[in-house]
Amino acid sequence: MHSRIAGTGGYLPAKVLTNTELATRIDTSDEWVRARTGICERRIAADGEQTSDLALAASLKALAAAGIAPMDVDLIIVATTTPDMIFPSTACILQAKLGARGGPAFDVQAVCSGFVYALSVADAMVKSGAVGNALVVGAEIYSRILDWNDRGTCVLFGDGAGAVVLVPSSTPGILSAHLHADGNYRDILCVPGTVANGIVSGRPFLHMDGTAVFKFAVKVLAEVAREALDANKLPASAIDWLIPHQANVRIMDATMKKLGLPPERMVSTVATHANTSAASIPLALDVAVRDGRIRPGHNVMLVGVGGGFTWGSVLIRW
């Protein structure tokens, strides 16, 4: 028994925040941000819009594409760094909003690698027969954990959600998944604040050593992609589409070069979505599926790296 993706969905909040608008608030410019990141704009969740709301909108689209009723979902995994609350999980909140009940629902916290991690877990549960189908979501509202006076970080991120539905398959859809982490790098990319005794202790905003993240990301993204190729005895040229975590176009381009792949085989949404952390890969996947780029028989490589550090890859036969 195998699993395959039967439907994809994505959701972006209505509010668009451009680089030009940001330049009226902080010392930056559209040219500066574009040149260093490839980002032109990002979406910002409305006041009162929660991560579970973004997840719900993306999930309903994915379920509709898969032809599965919301109440028939067996397993829900939400990858998020920005949950609605400390607990219950955003997955449980999403389950209630979908009208599903009884099946397992939980969150995965692996930051920007979260969707790859969650997809790997769901694949294993579907393949084992533990569940009949799985809804896997990446959803984030990073705009609420950013210091909007820090031009080194606030220009990079946006809000959004992406989702996929996994179902059993007699032929391989998810070919393999490969996950890694190294907590020795935990201070390079983090939100060091904590909630204790009724107060926030420490700084509750995203902190990033951009140079260190760049060097690490370029190294491990290519390595973990090759790990998946080696596991399936495929050359890099067999990759029809590479969908990297949409962090920075420079990191993405460098990964393509290391793999020897032409730039036109990369799915890139970073210009209009910015970095949506765990949501970035499923959002980009949904865009490429719906515009017809990804077709049956294509080999699709997902790769992500995030705070922790965590990193991983999933190779898919569409």
VEXDREN-2710 file (C-alpha; in Angstrom, 1 decimal):
% VEXDREN-2710
k/r/px/py/pz
1/MET/0.0/0.0/0.0
2/HIS/1.1/3.5/-0.8
3/SER/-0.3/7.0/-0.5
4/ARG/-0.8/9.7/-3.1
5/ILE/-1.9/13.3/-3.1
6/ALA/-5.5/13.5/-4.3
7/GLY/-6.1/17.2/-3.9
8/THR/-4.4/20.5/-3.1
9/GLY/-5.6/23.8/-1.8
10/GLY/-4.3/27.2/-0.9
11/TYR/-5.4/30.4/0.8
12/LEU/-3.9/33.9/1.1
13/PRO/-5.4/36.7/3.2
14/ALA/-6.9/39.6/1.3
15/LYS/-4.5/42.3/2.5
16/VAL/-1.5/42.9/0.3
17/LEU/1.6/44.6/1.7
18/THR/4.0/45.8/-0.9
19/ASN/7.7/46.7/-0.6
20/THR/6.8/50.2/-1.5
21/GLU/4.4/50.5/1.4
22/LEU/6.9/49.0/3.8
23/ALA/9.4/51.6/2.6
24/THR/7.2/54.3/4.1
25/ARG/7.5/52.7/7.5
26/ILE/11.1/51.5/7.7
27/ASP/14.5/52.3/6.1
28/THR/14.2/50.1/3.0
29/SER/13.2/50.3/-0.6
30/ASP/11.5/48.1/-3.2
31/GLU/14.7/47.8/-5.1
32/TRP/16.7/46.7/-1.9
33/VAL/14.2/44.0/-1.0
34/ARG/13.7/42.7/-4.5
35/ALA/17.5/42.5/-5.2
36/ARG/18.3/40.6/-2.0
37/THR/15.2/38.3/-1.6
38/GLY/13.1/38.3/-4.8
39/ILE/10.1/39.4/-2.8
40/CYS/7.8/42.1/-4.1
41/GLU/4.8/41.7/-1.8
42/ARG/3.3/39.6/1.0
43/ARG/-0.2/38.9/2.4
44/ILE/-1.2/40.0/5.9
45/ALA/-4.0/38.3/7.9
46/ALA/-6.8/40.5/9.0
47/ASP/-7.4/41.4/12.7
48/GLY/-9.3/38.5/14.1
49/GLU/-8.3/36.1/11.4
50/GLN/-6.7/33.1/13.0
51/THR/-4.3/30.5/11.7
52/SER/-7.1/27.9/11.9
53/ASP/-9.2/30.2/9.6
54/LEU/-6.5/30.2/7.0
55/ALA/-6.1/26.5/7.4
56/LEU/-9.8/26.0/7.0
57/ALA/-10.0/27.9/3.7
58/ALA/-7.1/26.0/2.2
59/SER/-8.4/22.6/3.5
60/LEU/-11.9/23.1/1.9
61/LYS/-10.3/23.7/-1.5
62/ALA/-8.0/20.6/-1.1
63/LEU/-10.9/18.4/0.0
64/ALA/-13.1/19.6/-2.8
65/ALA/-10.3/18.8/-5.3
66/ALA/-10.0/15.3/-3.8
67/GLY/-13.8/14.7/-3.7
68/ILE/-13.8/14.1/0.0
69/ALA/-16.4/15.6/2.4
70/PRO/-15.0/17.5/5.4
71/MET/-16.8/15.2/7.8
72/ASP/-15.1/12.2/6.3
73/VAL/-11.5/13.3/7.1
74/ASP/-9.7/10.6/9.1
75/LEU/-6.5/12.4/10.1
76/ILE/-5.6/16.1/10.4
77/ILE/-2.0/17.3/10.8
78/VAL/-1.3/21.0/10.8
79/ALA/2.3/22.3/10.5
80/THR/2.5/25.7/12.1
81/THR/4.8/27.9/14.2
82/THR/2.0/30.3/14.9
83/PRO/-0.9/28.3/16.4
84/ASP/-4.2/29.9/17.5
85/MET/-3.2/29.4/21.1
86/ILE/-0.9/27.3/23.2
87/PHE/-3.4/24.5/23.3
88/PRO/-5.6/22.9/22.0
89/SER/-3.8/22.3/18.8
90/THR/-4.7/24.2/15.7
91/ALA/-5.4/20.8/14.1
92/CYS/-8.1/20.1/16.7
93/ILE/-9.6/23.6/16.2
94/LEU/-9.6/23.0/12.4
95/GLN/-11.2/19.6/12.9
96/ALA/-14.1/21.2/14.7
97/LYS/-14.5/23.9/12.0
98/LEU/-14.6/21.2/9.4
99/GLY/-17.2/19.3/11.2
100/ALA/-15.0/16.2/11.4
101/ARG/-14.6/14.2/14.6
102/GLY/-13.1/11.1/16.2
103/GLY/-9.9/10.8/14.1
104/PRO/-6.5/11.9/15.3
105/ALA/-5.6/15.6/15.0
106/PHE/-2.4/17.2/16.0
107/ASP/0.2/19.9/15.2
108/VAL/3.7/19.5/14.0
109/GLN/6.3/22.2/14.9
110/ALA/9.3/22.1/12.6
111/VAL/9.1/25.7/11.4
112/CYS/9.7/26.1/7.7
113/SER/10.3/22.3/7.3
114/GLY/7.0/21.7/9.0
115/PHE/5.0/20.7/6.0
116/VAL/7.6/18.2/4.8
117/TYR/7.6/16.7/8.3
118/ALA/3.8/16.6/8.5
119/LEU/3.6/15.0/5.0
120/SER/6.0/12.3/6.0
121/VAL/4.0/11.4/9.1
122/ALA/0.7/11.3/7.2
123/ASP/2.3/9.2/4.5
124/ALA/3.4/6.6/7.0
125/MET/0.0/6.5/8.7
126/VAL/-1.9/6.1/5.4
127/LYS/0.5/3.5/4.1
128/SER/0.2/1.5/7.3
129/GLY/-3.6/1.4/7.0
130/ALA/-3.9/3.3/10.3
131/VAL/-6.1/5.9/8.6
132/GLY/-8.1/5.9/5.4
133/ASN/-7.1/9.4/4.4
134/ALA/-5.2/12.4/5.7
135/LEU/-5.5/16.2/5.5
136/VAL/-2.1/17.8/5.8
137/VAL/-1.9/21.6/6.2
138/GLY/0.8/24.2/6.5
139/ALA/-0.6/27.5/7.9
140/GLU/1.1/30.5/9.3
141/ILE/0.4/34.1/10.5
142/TYR/4.0/35.4/10.8
143/SER/3.0/39.0/10.7
144/ARG/2.2/38.7/14.4
145/ILE/5.7/37.5/15.5
146/LEU/7.7/40.1/13.6
147/ASP/9.4/43.2/14.8
148/TRP/8.1/45.6/12.2
149/ASN/11.0/48.0/12.9
150/ASP/13.6/45.3/12.0
151/ARG/14.1/45.6/8.2
152/GLY/16.3/42.5/8.3
153/THR/13.4/40.3/9.1
154/CYS/10.0/42.0/8.6
155/VAL/10.4/42.3/4.9
156/LEU/10.8/38.6/4.4
157/PHE/7.6/37.0/5.8
158/GLY/3.9/36.8/4.9
159/ASP/0.8/34.9/6.0
160/GLY/-1.0/32.1/4.2
161/ALA/-2.0/28.4/4.2
162/GLY/-1.7/25.4/1.9
163/ALA/-3.2/21.9/2.2
164/VAL/-3.1/18.5/0.6
165/VAL/-5.2/15.4/0.9
166/LEU/-3.5/12.0/1.0
167/VAL/-5.4/8.8/0.1
168/PRO/-4.3/5.2/-0.3
169/SER/-2.9/4.1/-3.6
170/SER/-1.9/0.8/-5.2
171/THR/1.0/2.6/-7.0
172/PRO/3.6/4.9/-5.3
173/GLY/2.7/8.6/-5.0
174/ILE/4.9/9.6/-2.1
175/LEU/8.1/7.8/-3.2
176/SER/10.2/8.6/0.0
177/ALA/10.7/11.2/2.7
178/HIS/13.9/12.2/4.5
179/LEU/14.0/14.2/7.7
180/HIS/16.8/15.7/9.7
181/ALA/17.4/18.2/12.6
182/ASP/20.4/19.7/14.5
183/GLY/19.4/21.6/17.6
184/ASN/22.9/23.0/17.9
185/TYR/21.8/25.7/15.5
186/ARG/18.7/26.6/17.6
187/ASP/19.8/30.2/18.3
188/ILE/20.4/31.2/14.7
189/LEU/16.7/31.3/13.8
190/CYS/14.2/31.5/16.6
191/VAL/11.6/33.3/18.6
192/PRO/13.2/33.3/22.1
193/GLY/10.2/34.5/24.1
194/THR/8.2/32.3/26.4
195/VAL/4.9/32.5/28.3
196/ALA/5.2/31.7/32.0
197/ASN/3.5/32.8/35.2
198/GLY/1.0/34.9/33.2
199/ILE/3.6/37.1/31.4
200/VAL/5.8/36.9/28.3
201/SER/9.4/36.5/29.2
202/GLY/12.2/37.2/26.7
203/ARG/11.7/38.7/23.2
204/PRO/8.6/37.4/21.5
205/PHE/9.8/38.4/18.0
206/LEU/11.5/36.4/15.3
207/HIS/15.3/36.6/15.5
208/MET/17.5/35.5/12.6
209/ASP/21.2/35.5/11.7
210/GLY/20.6/35.9/8.0
211/THR/24.1/35.0/6.8
212/ALA/24.3/31.8/8.8
213/VAL/20.8/30.7/7.7
214/PHE/21.7/31.3/4.1
215/LYS/24.9/29.2/4.2
216/PHE/23.3/26.4/6.1
217/ALA/20.2/26.3/3.9
218/VAL/22.1/26.2/0.6
219/LYS/24.2/23.3/1.9
220/VAL/21.4/21.1/3.3
221/LEU/18.7/21.7/0.7
222/ALA/20.8/20.2/-2.1
223/GLU/22.1/17.4/0.2
224/VAL/18.6/16.3/1.2
225/ALA/17.3/16.4/-2.3
226/ARG/20.2/14.2/-3.4
227/GLU/19.4/11.9/-0.5
228/ALA/15.9/11.4/-1.9
229/LEU/17.2/10.9/-5.4
230/ASP/19.8/8.3/-4.2
231/ALA/17.1/6.4/-2.3
232/ASN/15.0/6.1/-5.4
233/LYS/18.0/5.5/-7.8
234/LEU/17.2/8.5/-9.8
235/PRO/19.5/11.2/-11.3
236/ALA/18.9/14.9/-10.6
237/SER/17.7/15.3/-14.2
238/ALA/14.7/13.1/-13.3
239/ILE/13.3/15.9/-11.2
240/ASP/10.5/17.6/-13.3
241/TRP/9.7/20.2/-10.6
242/LEU/11.6/21.3/-7.6
243/ILE/9.4/23.1/-5.0
244/PRO/11.7/24.5/-2.3
245/HIS/10.7/26.3/0.8
246/GLN/10.1/29.9/-0.5
247/ALA/12.5/31.7/1.8
248/ASN/14.7/33.7/-0.5
249/VAL/15.2/33.5/-4.3
250/ARG/19.0/33.5/-3.8
251/ILE/18.8/30.3/-1.7
252/MET/16.4/28.8/-4.1
253/ASP/18.5/29.6/-7.2
254/ALA/21.7/28.3/-5.4
255/THR/19.9/25.0/-4.7
256/MET/19.0/24.6/-8.3
257/LYS/22.6/25.2/-9.4
258/LYS/23.9/22.7/-6.9
259/LEU/21.6/20.1/-8.4
260/GLY/22.4/21.1/-11.9
261/LEU/18.8/21.8/-12.8
262/PRO/17.6/24.6/-15.1
263/PRO/15.8/27.5/-13.4
264/GLU/12.6/26.8/-15.3
265/ARG/12.0/23.6/-13.4
266/MET/11.7/25.4/-10.1
267/VAL/8.2/26.5/-8.8
268/SER/8.7/29.9/-7.3
269/THR/6.0/32.0/-5.5
270/VAL/8.3/34.0/-3.3
271/ALA/7.8/37.2/-5.2
272/THR/4.1/37.5/-4.3
273/HIS/3.8/35.2/-1.2
274/ALA/7.1/36.0/0.6
275/ASN/8.2/33.5/3.2
276/THR/5.1/31.9/4.7
277/SER/7.2/29.3/6.6
278/ALA/5.3/25.9/6.8
279/ALA/2.7/27.2/4.3
280/SER/5.2/28.0/1.6
281/ILE/5.7/24.6/0.0
282/PRO/2.0/23.5/-0.1
283/LEU/1.0/27.0/-1.4
284/ALA/3.5/26.7/-4.2
285/LEU/2.5/23.1/-4.9
286/ASP/-1.2/24.2/-5.2
287/VAL/-0.3/27.0/-7.6
288/ALA/1.7/24.7/-9.9
289/VAL/-1.0/22.0/-9.8
290/ARG/-3.8/24.4/-10.6
291/ASP/-2.0/26.2/-13.4
292/GLY/-1.3/22.8/-15.1
293/ARG/2.5/22.8/-14.7
294/ILE/2.5/19.6/-12.6
295/ARG/1.0/16.7/-14.6
296/PRO/0.5/13.0/-14.0
297/GLY/3.8/11.1/-14.1
298/HIS/5.9/14.1/-13.1
299/ASN/8.6/13.7/-10.4
300/VAL/8.1/16.5/-7.8
301/MET/10.7/17.2/-5.2
302/LEU/9.8/19.2/-2.1
303/VAL/12.6/20.5/0.1
304/GLY/12.6/22.7/3.2
305/VAL/14.8/24.0/5.9
306/GLY/13.7/25.9/9.0
307/GLY/14.6/26.9/12.6
308/GLY/15.9/24.2/14.8
309/PHE/17.6/23.6/12.4
310/THR/15.2/21.2/10.7
311/TRP/15.4/20.1/7.1
312/GLY/13.9/17.5/4.9
313/SER/12.7/16.3/1.5
314/VAL/9.8/14.4/0.0
315/LEU/9.9/13.0/-3.5
316/ILE/6.5/12.6/-5.2
317/ARG/5.5/10.8/-8.4
318/TRP/2.4/12.8/-9.5
END
